[in-house]
Amino acid sequence: MMMDEMMGKINNQDKAKAMDAMMKDMMGKMMNQMDMSEMYPKCTKMMAKKLPREKRLSIIPKIIKSLVENGSADMNEKEKNQMVDKIIEMIN
């Protein structure tokens, strides 16, 4: 069934709102089902191979910084430091 048929005679603005809400709901469900601990490393492995060395040297620290900042947003300083220590330990 086509989207227009499903939504009947709803005006375009309401259709856009409905589609936006549906997409947000679908994306939220998909993100909850994904195992980011497996998907993210695979993605970065594929991408890193295609980037020149200079670009990797520029991008990788930014990605790590973003992961630490966003991943520790609700943590206190001690928890954040523990996470950073664990990251450093895993890198070495």
Residue, then its C-alpha position, 0 to 999 in steps of 0.5 A: m500500500m502506498m504511503d498516500e493511500m495509507m494516509g488518505k486525505i491528510n494535508n501535506q504538513d500533517k503528513a510530514k509530521a506523521m512521517d517525521a514521528m514514524m522515522k524517529d520511532m523506527m530509528g530509535k527502535m533500530m538503534n536500541q537493537m544494534d550492538m554498537s560495541e560490534m557495529y562501531p569498530k567494524c564501521t571504523k575499520m572499513m572507513a579507516k582503510k580508505l582514509p589517507r594517513e594524514k586524514r586519520l591522524s586528524i580524524i581519530p583524535k576527534i572521534i575519541k574526544s567525541l566518544v569520551e565527551n558524549g559517553s561520559a555526559d552523565m558521569n561524575e569526574k571519578e567515573k569519567n576518569q575511570m572510563v578514560d583510564k580503561i580506554i588508555e589501558m585498552i589502547n596500550 
